Amino acid sequence: MLFEKEHDMYLKSAIMSKYARFIHNPEATGGKILSLDVVVDMIHYYANSPMVKNLFRVKLMKMLWYADAFSYKCRGCAISGLVYRALPIKYTKTLHASDMNKRLRKK
Protein backbone atom coordinates (compact mmCIF):
# COMPACT_ATOMS: atom_id res chain seq x y z
CA MET A 1 0.00 0.00 0.00
CA LEU A 2 2.81 2.41 0.87
CA PHE A 3 4.54 1.63 -2.42
CA GLU A 4 1.35 2.42 -4.33
CA LYS A 5 0.99 5.82 -2.65
CA GLU A 6 4.64 6.67 -3.35
CA HIS A 7 4.23 5.45 -6.93
CA ASP A 8 1.13 7.62 -7.37
CA MET A 9 2.95 10.64 -5.98
CA TYR A 10 5.83 9.97 -8.38
CA LEU A 11 3.44 9.74 -11.36
CA LYS A 12 1.66 12.95 -10.32
CA SER A 13 4.99 14.73 -9.97
CA ALA A 14 6.09 13.50 -13.39
CA ILE A 15 2.86 14.71 -15.01
CA MET A 16 3.02 18.06 -13.26
CA SER A 17 6.63 18.55 -14.39
CA LYS A 18 5.52 18.03 -18.00
CA TYR A 19 2.85 20.71 -17.49
CA ALA A 20 5.22 23.21 -15.87
CA ARG A 21 5.76 25.03 -19.17
CA PHE A 22 2.00 25.63 -19.52
CA ILE A 23 1.43 27.19 -16.09
CA HIS A 24 1.70 30.73 -17.45
CA ASN A 25 -0.17 29.97 -20.68
CA PRO A 26 -3.91 30.15 -19.93
CA GLU A 27 -4.77 29.79 -23.63
CA ALA A 28 -3.26 26.30 -23.70
CA THR A 29 -4.96 25.16 -20.50
CA GLY A 30 -8.36 26.72 -21.12
CA GLY A 31 -7.88 29.29 -18.37
CA LYS A 32 -7.60 26.61 -15.69
CA ILE A 33 -4.66 25.26 -13.70
CA LEU A 34 -4.24 21.50 -14.13
CA SER A 35 -5.94 19.51 -11.41
CA LEU A 36 -5.18 15.80 -11.55
CA ASP A 37 -7.89 15.09 -9.00
CA VAL A 38 -10.46 16.62 -11.35
CA VAL A 39 -9.07 14.59 -14.27
CA VAL A 40 -9.39 11.39 -12.22
CA ASP A 41 -12.97 12.32 -11.31
CA MET A 42 -13.80 12.95 -14.97
CA ILE A 43 -12.35 9.57 -15.96
CA HIS A 44 -14.27 7.81 -13.17
CA TYR A 45 -17.47 9.53 -14.29
CA TYR A 46 -17.08 8.35 -17.89
CA ALA A 47 -15.92 4.86 -16.87
CA ASN A 48 -18.94 4.36 -14.57
CA SER A 49 -21.55 5.96 -16.81
CA PRO A 50 -24.08 3.50 -18.23
CA MET A 51 -24.37 5.79 -21.27
CA VAL A 52 -20.73 5.24 -22.28
CA LYS A 53 -19.93 1.96 -24.01
CA ASN A 54 -16.50 0.67 -25.05
CA LEU A 55 -14.43 3.36 -23.39
CA PHE A 56 -10.92 3.09 -24.76
CA ARG A 57 -8.02 5.54 -24.83
CA VAL A 58 -8.94 7.51 -27.96
CA LYS A 59 -12.62 7.74 -27.01
CA LEU A 60 -11.71 8.82 -23.48
CA MET A 61 -9.40 11.55 -24.77
CA LYS A 62 -12.11 12.81 -27.12
CA MET A 63 -14.66 12.87 -24.32
CA LEU A 64 -12.28 14.74 -22.01
CA TRP A 65 -11.60 17.24 -24.79
CA TYR A 66 -15.32 17.69 -25.56
CA ALA A 67 -16.10 18.31 -21.89
CA ASP A 68 -13.32 20.89 -21.60
CA ALA A 69 -14.24 22.54 -24.92
CA PHE A 70 -17.93 22.74 -24.01
CA SER A 71 -17.13 24.15 -20.57
CA TYR A 72 -14.81 26.72 -22.16
CA LYS A 73 -17.50 27.73 -24.62
CA CYS A 74 -20.21 28.06 -21.95
CA ARG A 75 -18.28 29.29 -18.91
CA GLY A 76 -15.07 30.73 -20.34
CA CYS A 77 -12.81 28.17 -18.67
CA ALA A 78 -12.10 24.46 -19.02
CA ILE A 79 -12.87 21.85 -16.38
CA SER A 80 -9.57 19.98 -16.07
CA GLY A 81 -6.77 22.25 -17.26
CA LEU A 82 -5.44 19.52 -19.56
CA VAL A 83 -3.47 20.61 -22.61
CA TYR A 84 -4.61 18.92 -25.82
CA ARG A 85 -2.61 18.46 -28.99
CA ALA A 86 -3.88 17.38 -32.39
CA LEU A 87 -2.27 14.24 -33.77
CA PRO A 88 -2.73 12.75 -37.24
CA ILE A 89 -5.72 10.41 -37.22
CA LYS A 90 -3.73 7.47 -38.55
CA TYR A 91 -1.20 7.76 -35.74
CA THR A 92 -3.84 8.24 -33.06
CA LYS A 93 -5.38 4.88 -33.84
CA THR A 94 -2.07 3.09 -33.34
CA LEU A 95 -0.84 5.02 -30.32
CA HIS A 96 0.40 2.68 -27.63
CA ALA A 97 1.90 3.19 -24.20
CA SER A 98 5.33 2.19 -25.52
CA ASP A 99 5.11 4.99 -28.11
CA MET A 100 4.22 7.47 -25.40
CA ASN A 101 7.13 6.31 -23.23
CA LYS A 102 9.54 6.74 -26.14
CA ARG A 103 8.22 10.24 -26.86
CA LEU A 104 8.45 11.23 -23.18
CA ARG A 105 12.06 10.02 -22.94
CA LYS A 106 13.07 12.17 -25.95
CA LYS A 107 11.86 15.39 -24.32
DSSP file (Angstrom, degrees, kcal/mol; ACC not computed):
  #  RESIDUE AA STRUCTURE BP1 BP2  ACC     N-H-->O    O-->H-N    N-H-->O    O-->H-N    TCO  KAPPA ALPHA  PHI   PSI    X-CA   Y-CA   Z-CA
    1    1 A M     >        0   0    0      0, 0.0     4,-2.0     0, 0.0     5,-0.2   0.000 360.0 360.0 360.0 -42.9    0.0    0.0    0.0
    2    2 A L  H  >  +     0   0    0      1,-0.2     4,-2.4     2,-0.2     5,-0.2   0.906 360.0  52.9 -63.4 -41.6    2.8    2.4    0.9
    3    3 A F  H  > S+     0   0    0      1,-0.2     4,-2.8     2,-0.2    -1,-0.2   0.905 107.2  52.5 -60.1 -41.5    4.5    1.6   -2.4
    4    4 A E  H  > S+     0   0    0      2,-0.2     4,-2.7     1,-0.2    -1,-0.2   0.911 109.5  48.2 -62.6 -42.6    1.3    2.4   -4.3
    5    5 A K  H  X S+     0   0    0     -4,-2.0     4,-2.3     2,-0.2    -1,-0.2   0.917 114.1  46.2 -64.4 -42.7    1.0    5.8   -2.7
    6    6 A E  H  X S+     0   0    0     -4,-2.4     4,-2.2     2,-0.2    -2,-0.2   0.890 112.8  50.9 -66.3 -38.2    4.6    6.7   -3.4
    7    7 A H  H  X S+     0   0    0     -4,-2.8     4,-2.5    -5,-0.2    -2,-0.2   0.916 110.2  49.3 -64.1 -43.5    4.2    5.4   -6.9
    8    8 A D  H  X S+     0   0    0     -4,-2.7     4,-2.7     2,-0.2    -2,-0.2   0.907 110.7  50.0 -61.9 -42.6    1.1    7.6   -7.4
    9    9 A M  H  X S+     0   0    0     -4,-2.3     4,-2.4     1,-0.2    -1,-0.2   0.896 110.4  50.7 -63.7 -38.8    3.0   10.6   -6.0
   10   10 A Y  H  X S+     0   0    0     -4,-2.2     4,-2.4     2,-0.2    -2,-0.2   0.929 111.3  47.6 -63.3 -45.4    5.8   10.0   -8.4
   11   11 A L  H  X S+     0   0    0     -4,-2.5     4,-2.5     2,-0.2    -2,-0.2   0.913 112.2  49.5 -63.0 -42.9    3.4    9.7  -11.4
   12   12 A K  H  X S+     0   0    0     -4,-2.7     4,-2.7     1,-0.2    -1,-0.2   0.908 111.5  49.2 -62.4 -41.5    1.7   12.9  -10.3
   13   13 A S  H  X S+     0   0    0     -4,-2.4     4,-2.0     2,-0.2    -1,-0.2   0.895 110.6  50.6 -64.5 -39.5    5.0   14.7  -10.0
   14   14 A A  H  X S+     0   0    0     -4,-2.4     4,-1.4     2,-0.2    -2,-0.2   0.911 112.7  45.9 -65.0 -42.4    6.1   13.5  -13.4
   15   15 A I  H  X S+     0   0    0     -4,-2.5     4,-1.4     1,-0.2     3,-0.2   0.926 112.3  50.4 -66.1 -44.3    2.9   14.7  -15.0
   16   16 A M  H  < S+     0   0    0     -4,-2.7     4,-0.4     1,-0.2    -1,-0.2   0.851 106.6  55.2 -64.4 -33.1    3.0   18.1  -13.3
   17   17 A S  H >< S+     0   0    0     -4,-2.0     3,-0.7     1,-0.2     4,-0.3   0.856 105.8  52.2 -68.2 -33.0    6.6   18.6  -14.4
   18   18 A K  H 3< S+     0   0    0     -4,-1.4     3,-0.4     1,-0.2    -1,-0.2   0.815 111.4  47.6 -68.2 -29.8    5.5   18.0  -18.0
   19   19 A Y  T >< S+     0   0    0     -4,-1.4     3,-1.8     1,-0.2     4,-0.4   0.455  83.1  96.9 -89.7  -2.0    2.8   20.7  -17.5
   20   20 A A  G X  S+     0   0    0     -3,-0.7     3,-1.0    -4,-0.4     4,-0.3   0.845  79.3  56.7 -58.7 -34.8    5.2   23.2  -15.9
   21   21 A R  G 3  S+     0   0    0     -3,-0.4    -1,-0.3    -4,-0.3     3,-0.2   0.640 105.5  52.2 -73.3 -11.8    5.8   25.0  -19.2
   22   22 A F  G X  S+     0   0    0     -3,-1.8     3,-1.8     1,-0.1    -1,-0.2   0.439  79.1  95.8-101.0  -0.9    2.0   25.6  -19.5
   23   23 A I  T <  S+     0   0    0     -3,-1.0    -1,-0.1    -4,-0.4    -2,-0.1   0.883  92.1  39.0 -58.4 -40.2    1.4   27.2  -16.1
   24   24 A H  T 3  S+     0   0    0     -4,-0.3    -1,-0.3    -3,-0.2    -2,-0.1   0.086 100.9  82.6 -99.0  23.4    1.7   30.7  -17.4
   25   25 A N    X>  +     0   0    0     -3,-1.8     4,-1.3     1,-0.1     3,-0.9  -0.723  48.2 172.6-126.5  81.3   -0.2   30.0  -20.7
   26   26 A P  H 3>>S+     0   0    0      0, 0.0     5,-2.7     0, 0.0     4,-0.7   0.746  76.2  64.1 -64.9 -21.6   -3.9   30.2  -19.9
   27   27 A E  H 345S+     0   0    0      1,-0.2     3,-0.4     3,-0.2    -2,-0.0   0.885 104.3  46.3 -67.0 -36.4   -4.8   29.8  -23.6
   28   28 A A  H <45S+     0   0    0     -3,-0.9    56,-0.4     1,-0.2    -1,-0.2   0.826 118.1  41.2 -74.2 -31.4   -3.3   26.3  -23.7
   29   29 A T  H  <5S-     0   0    0     -4,-1.3     3,-0.5    -7,-0.2    49,-0.2   0.371 112.9-110.3 -99.9   5.0   -5.0   25.2  -20.5
   30   30 A G  T  <5S-     0   0    0     -4,-0.7    48,-2.4    -3,-0.4    -3,-0.2   0.790  71.2 -61.6  72.9  26.5   -8.4   26.7  -21.1
   31   31 A G  S   <S+     0   0    0     -5,-2.7     2,-0.4     1,-0.2    -1,-0.2   0.712 115.0 106.3  74.5  20.0   -7.9   29.3  -18.4
   32   32 A K  S    S-     0   0    0     -3,-0.5     2,-0.3    -6,-0.3    -1,-0.2  -0.986  70.5-122.6-134.1 140.7   -7.6   26.6  -15.7
   33   33 A I        -     0   0    0     -2,-0.4    49,-0.1     1,-0.1   -10,-0.1  -0.657  47.4 -94.7 -79.7 137.9   -4.7   25.3  -13.7
   34   34 A L        -     0   0    0     47,-0.3     2,-0.5    -2,-0.3    47,-0.2  -0.268  41.4-172.7 -56.8 129.4   -4.2   21.5  -14.1
   35   35 A S     >  -     0   0    0     45,-1.9     4,-1.9     1,-0.1     3,-0.2  -0.939  11.6-169.0-126.1 107.7   -5.9   19.5  -11.4
   36   36 A L  H  > S+     0   0    0     -2,-0.5     4,-2.5     1,-0.2     5,-0.2   0.809  88.6  59.6 -67.2 -28.8   -5.2   15.8  -11.6
   37   37 A D  H  > S+     0   0    0      2,-0.2     4,-2.1     1,-0.2    -1,-0.2   0.899 106.3  47.4 -64.5 -39.4   -7.9   15.1   -9.0
   38   38 A V  H  > S+     0   0    0     -3,-0.2     4,-2.5     2,-0.2    -2,-0.2   0.901 110.5  52.1 -67.4 -40.6  -10.5   16.6  -11.3
   39   39 A V  H  X S+     0   0    0     -4,-1.9     4,-2.4     2,-0.2    -2,-0.2   0.922 109.8  49.0 -61.2 -44.1   -9.1   14.6  -14.3
   40   40 A V  H  X S+     0   0    0     -4,-2.5     4,-2.6     1,-0.2    -1,-0.2   0.908 110.9  50.5 -62.1 -41.7   -9.4   11.4  -12.2
   41   41 A D  H  X S+     0   0    0     -4,-2.1     4,-2.4     2,-0.2    -2,-0.2   0.900 109.8  50.3 -63.5 -40.4  -13.0   12.3  -11.3
   42   42 A M  H  X S+     0   0    0     -4,-2.5     4,-2.3     2,-0.2    -2,-0.2   0.923 111.5  47.9 -63.1 -43.5  -13.8   12.9  -15.0
   43   43 A I  H  X S+     0   0    0     -4,-2.4     4,-2.8     1,-0.2    -2,-0.2   0.918 111.8  49.7 -64.6 -43.2  -12.3    9.6  -16.0
   44   44 A H  H  X S+     0   0    0     -4,-2.6     4,-2.1     2,-0.2    -1,-0.2   0.905 109.2  53.1 -61.1 -40.8  -14.3    7.8  -13.2
   45   45 A Y  H  X S+     0   0    0     -4,-2.4     4,-0.8     1,-0.2    -2,-0.2   0.949 113.7  41.1 -60.0 -49.4  -17.5    9.5  -14.3
   46   46 A Y  H >< S+     0   0    0     -4,-2.3     3,-0.5     1,-0.2     6,-0.2   0.899 114.4  52.3 -66.5 -39.6  -17.1    8.3  -17.9
   47   47 A A  H 3< S+     0   0    0     -4,-2.8    -1,-0.2     1,-0.2    -2,-0.2   0.834 116.1  39.9 -66.3 -31.9  -15.9    4.9  -16.9
   48   48 A N  H 3< S+     0   0    0     -4,-2.1    -1,-0.2    -5,-0.2    -2,-0.2   0.470  88.7 111.4 -96.6  -2.9  -18.9    4.4  -14.6
   49   49 A S    X<  -     0   0    0     -4,-0.8     3,-1.0    -3,-0.5    -4,-0.0  -0.557  59.4-150.1 -75.3 130.0  -21.5    6.0  -16.8
   50   50 A P  T 3  S+     0   0    0      0, 0.0    -1,-0.2     0, 0.0    -4,-0.0   0.684  96.4  63.7 -70.4 -15.4  -24.1    3.5  -18.2
   51   51 A M  T 3  S+     0   0    0      1,-0.0     2,-0.6     2,-0.0    -5,-0.1   0.672  89.4  77.6 -80.1 -17.6  -24.4    5.8  -21.3
   52   52 A V    <   -     0   0    0     -3,-1.0     2,-0.3    -6,-0.2     3,-0.2  -0.845  62.5-175.2-101.6 120.3  -20.7    5.2  -22.3
   53   53 A K        +     0   0    0     -2,-0.6    -2,-0.0     1,-0.2    -6,-0.0  -0.868  61.9   7.3-112.6 146.3  -19.9    2.0  -24.0
   54   54 A N  S    S-     0   0    0     -2,-0.3     2,-1.0     1,-0.2    -1,-0.2   0.940  73.7-166.6  52.4  60.8  -16.5    0.7  -25.0
   55   55 A L        +     0   0    0     -3,-0.2     2,-0.2    -8,-0.1    -1,-0.2  -0.696  18.7 161.0 -84.6 105.0  -14.4    3.4  -23.4
   56   56 A F     >  -     0   0    0     -2,-1.0     4,-2.9     1,-0.0     5,-0.2  -0.601  53.9 -84.1-115.2 180.0  -10.9    3.1  -24.8
   57   57 A R  H  > S+     0   0    0      1,-0.2     4,-2.5     2,-0.2     5,-0.2   0.887 124.2  43.5 -55.9 -50.6   -8.0    5.5  -24.8
   58   58 A V  H  > S+     0   0    0      1,-0.2     4,-2.3     2,-0.2    -1,-0.2   0.921 116.4  47.4 -65.9 -43.3   -8.9    7.5  -28.0
   59   59 A K  H  > S+     0   0    0      2,-0.2     4,-2.5     1,-0.2    -1,-0.2   0.904 111.9  51.0 -63.9 -41.5  -12.6    7.7  -27.0
   60   60 A L  H  X S+     0   0    0     -4,-2.9     4,-2.6     2,-0.2     5,-0.2   0.931 109.9  49.3 -61.3 -45.9  -11.7    8.8  -23.5
   61   61 A M  H  X S+     0   0    0     -4,-2.5     4,-2.4    -5,-0.2    -1,-0.2   0.903 111.6  49.4 -61.7 -40.7   -9.4   11.5  -24.8
   62   62 A K  H  X S+     0   0    0     -4,-2.3     4,-3.0     2,-0.2    -1,-0.2   0.916 111.5  48.8 -63.1 -42.6  -12.1   12.8  -27.1
   63   63 A M  H  X S+     0   0    0     -4,-2.5     4,-2.3     2,-0.2    -2,-0.2   0.894 111.2  49.3 -67.4 -39.1  -14.7   12.9  -24.3
   64   64 A L  H  X S+     0   0    0     -4,-2.6     4,-2.3     2,-0.2    -1,-0.2   0.923 113.3  47.8 -62.5 -43.2  -12.3   14.7  -22.0
   65   65 A W  H  X S+     0   0    0     -4,-2.4     4,-3.2    -5,-0.2     5,-0.2   0.932 110.9  50.3 -63.7 -45.5  -11.6   17.2  -24.8
   66   66 A Y  H  X S+     0   0    0     -4,-3.0     4,-2.8     1,-0.2     5,-0.2   0.909 110.7  49.8 -59.8 -42.4  -15.3   17.7  -25.6
   67   67 A A  H  X S+     0   0    0     -4,-2.3     4,-2.2     2,-0.2    -1,-0.2   0.931 114.8  43.7 -63.0 -45.1  -16.1   18.3  -21.9
   68   68 A D  H  X S+     0   0    0     -4,-2.3     4,-2.4     2,-0.2    -2,-0.2   0.914 115.1  48.8 -65.8 -42.5  -13.3   20.9  -21.6
   69   69 A A  H  X S+     0   0    0     -4,-3.2     4,-2.3     2,-0.2    -2,-0.2   0.909 112.9  47.2 -65.0 -42.2  -14.2   22.5  -24.9
   70   70 A F  H  X S+     0   0    0     -4,-2.8     4,-2.5    -5,-0.2     5,-0.2   0.910 112.8  49.2 -66.1 -41.8  -17.9   22.7  -24.0
   71   71 A S  H  X>S+     0   0    0     -4,-2.2     4,-3.3    -5,-0.2     6,-0.8   0.902 111.3  50.1 -62.9 -40.9  -17.1   24.2  -20.6
   72   72 A Y  H  X5S+     0   0    0     -4,-2.4     4,-1.2     4,-0.2    -2,-0.2   0.905 111.9  48.1 -63.8 -41.1  -14.8   26.7  -22.2
   73   73 A K  H  <5S+     0   0    0     -4,-2.3    -2,-0.2    -5,-0.2    -1,-0.2   0.907 122.2  33.4 -66.0 -41.7  -17.5   27.7  -24.6
   74   74 A C  H  <5S+     0   0    0     -4,-2.5    -2,-0.2    -5,-0.1    -3,-0.2   0.885 135.4  19.9 -83.3 -40.9  -20.2   28.1  -22.0
   75   75 A R  H  <5S-     0   0    0     -4,-3.3    -3,-0.2     2,-0.3    -2,-0.2   0.573  98.1-115.5-110.3 -13.0  -18.3   29.3  -18.9
   76   76 A G  S  <<S+     0   0    0     -4,-1.2     2,-0.3    -5,-0.7    -4,-0.2   0.516  89.1  69.6  87.9   4.0  -15.1   30.7  -20.3
   77   77 A C  S    S-     0   0    0     -6,-0.8    -2,-0.3    -9,-0.1   -46,-0.2  -0.992  78.8-114.4-150.8 152.5  -12.8   28.2  -18.7
   78   78 A A        -     0   0    0    -48,-2.4   -10,-0.1    -2,-0.3    -9,-0.1  -0.170  19.4-129.5 -75.9 174.2  -12.1   24.5  -19.0
   79   79 A I  S    S+     0   0    0    -47,-0.1    -1,-0.1     3,-0.0   -41,-0.1   0.882  96.9  23.2 -89.5 -47.6  -12.9   21.9  -16.4
   80   80 A S  S    S-     0   0    0    -16,-0.2   -45,-1.9   -42,-0.1   -41,-0.2   0.806  86.1-129.4 -97.3 -32.6   -9.6   20.0  -16.1
   81   81 A G        +     0   0    0      1,-0.3   -47,-0.3   -47,-0.2   -51,-0.1   0.547  52.9 154.1  86.7   8.4   -6.8   22.3  -17.3
   82   82 A L        -     0   0    0    -49,-0.1     2,-0.5   -47,-0.1    -1,-0.3  -0.353  42.1-131.5 -66.1 151.0   -5.4   19.5  -19.6
   83   83 A V        -     0   0    0     -3,-0.1     2,-0.3   -54,-0.0   -54,-0.1  -0.932  23.2-157.5-105.1 126.0   -3.5   20.6  -22.6
   84   84 A Y        -     0   0    0     -2,-0.5     2,-0.4   -56,-0.4   -23,-0.0  -0.777   7.8-167.5-106.5 148.6   -4.6   18.9  -25.8
   85   85 A R        -     0   0    0     -2,-0.3     2,-0.3     2,-0.0    -2,-0.0  -1.000  23.1-121.6-135.9 135.4   -2.6   18.5  -29.0
   86   86 A A        -     0   0    0     -2,-0.4     3,-0.0     0, 0.0    -2,-0.0  -0.598  30.4-172.8 -77.7 132.2   -3.9   17.4  -32.4
   87   87 A L        -     0   0    0     -2,-0.3     5,-0.0     1,-0.0    -2,-0.0  -0.892  37.4 -87.9-118.3 153.1   -2.3   14.2  -33.8
   88   88 A P     >  -     0   0    0      0, 0.0     4,-2.3     0, 0.0     3,-0.3  -0.351  38.0-125.1 -57.5 140.5   -2.7   12.8  -37.2
   89   89 A I  H  > S+     0   0    0      1,-0.2     4,-1.7     2,-0.2    -2,-0.0   0.887 108.2  55.0 -58.5 -42.6   -5.7   10.4  -37.2
   90   90 A K  H  > S+     0   0    0      1,-0.2     4,-0.7     2,-0.2    -1,-0.2   0.908 111.4  44.3 -59.5 -42.3   -3.7    7.5  -38.6
   91   91 A Y  H >4 S+     0   0    0     -3,-0.3     3,-0.8     1,-0.2     4,-0.4   0.881 106.7  60.2 -70.9 -37.1   -1.2    7.8  -35.7
   92   92 A T  H >< S+     0   0    0     -4,-2.3     3,-1.0     1,-0.3    -1,-0.2   0.867 100.9  54.9 -59.7 -36.9   -3.8    8.2  -33.1
   93   93 A K  H 3< S+     0   0    0     -4,-1.7    -1,-0.3     1,-0.2    -2,-0.2   0.791 114.1  40.1 -68.1 -26.6   -5.4    4.9  -33.8
   94   94 A T  T << S+     0   0    0     -3,-0.8     2,-0.3    -4,-0.7    -1,-0.2   0.247  81.7 132.2-107.5  13.1   -2.1    3.1  -33.3
   95   95 A L    <   +     0   0    0     -3,-1.0     2,-0.3    -4,-0.4   -37,-0.1  -0.499  32.4 179.1 -70.4 126.0   -0.8    5.0  -30.3
   96   96 A H     >  -     0   0    0     -2,-0.3     4,-1.9     1,-0.1     3,-0.3  -0.803  43.4-106.6-123.4 165.3    0.4    2.7  -27.6
   97   97 A A  H  > S+     0   0    0     -2,-0.3     4,-2.5     1,-0.2     5,-0.2   0.860 119.6  57.4 -60.4 -36.3    1.9    3.2  -24.2
   98   98 A S  H  > S+     0   0    0      1,-0.2     4,-2.1     2,-0.2    -1,-0.2   0.888 105.5  50.7 -64.3 -37.3    5.3    2.2  -25.5
   99   99 A D  H  > S+     0   0    0     -3,-0.3     4,-2.3     2,-0.2    -1,-0.2   0.911 110.5  49.3 -63.3 -42.4    5.1    5.0  -28.1
  100  100 A M  H  X S+     0   0    0     -4,-1.9     4,-2.5     1,-0.2    -2,-0.2   0.902 109.6  51.3 -64.7 -40.8    4.2    7.5  -25.4
  101  101 A N  H  X S+     0   0    0     -4,-2.5     4,-2.0     2,-0.2    -1,-0.2   0.907 110.3  49.3 -63.2 -41.1    7.1    6.3  -23.2
  102  102 A K  H  X S+     0   0    0     -4,-2.1     4,-1.5     1,-0.2    -2,-0.2   0.922 112.3  47.6 -63.0 -43.5    9.5    6.7  -26.1
  103  103 A R  H  X S+     0   0    0     -4,-2.3     4,-1.0     1,-0.2    -2,-0.2   0.876 111.3  50.7 -66.3 -37.3    8.2   10.2  -26.9
  104  104 A L  H  < S+     0   0    0     -4,-2.5     3,-0.3     1,-0.2    -1,-0.2   0.863 107.6  53.3 -69.2 -34.9    8.4   11.2  -23.2
  105  105 A R  H  < S+     0   0    0     -4,-2.0    -1,-0.2     1,-0.2    -2,-0.2   0.837 103.9  57.1 -68.1 -32.1   12.1   10.0  -22.9
  106  106 A K  H  <        0   0    0     -4,-1.5    -1,-0.2     1,-0.2    -2,-0.2   0.819 360.0 360.0 -67.9 -30.9   13.1   12.2  -25.9
  107  107 A K     <        0   0    0     -4,-1.0    -1,-0.2    -3,-0.3    -2,-0.2   0.464 360.0 360.0 -84.7 360.0   11.9   15.4  -24.3
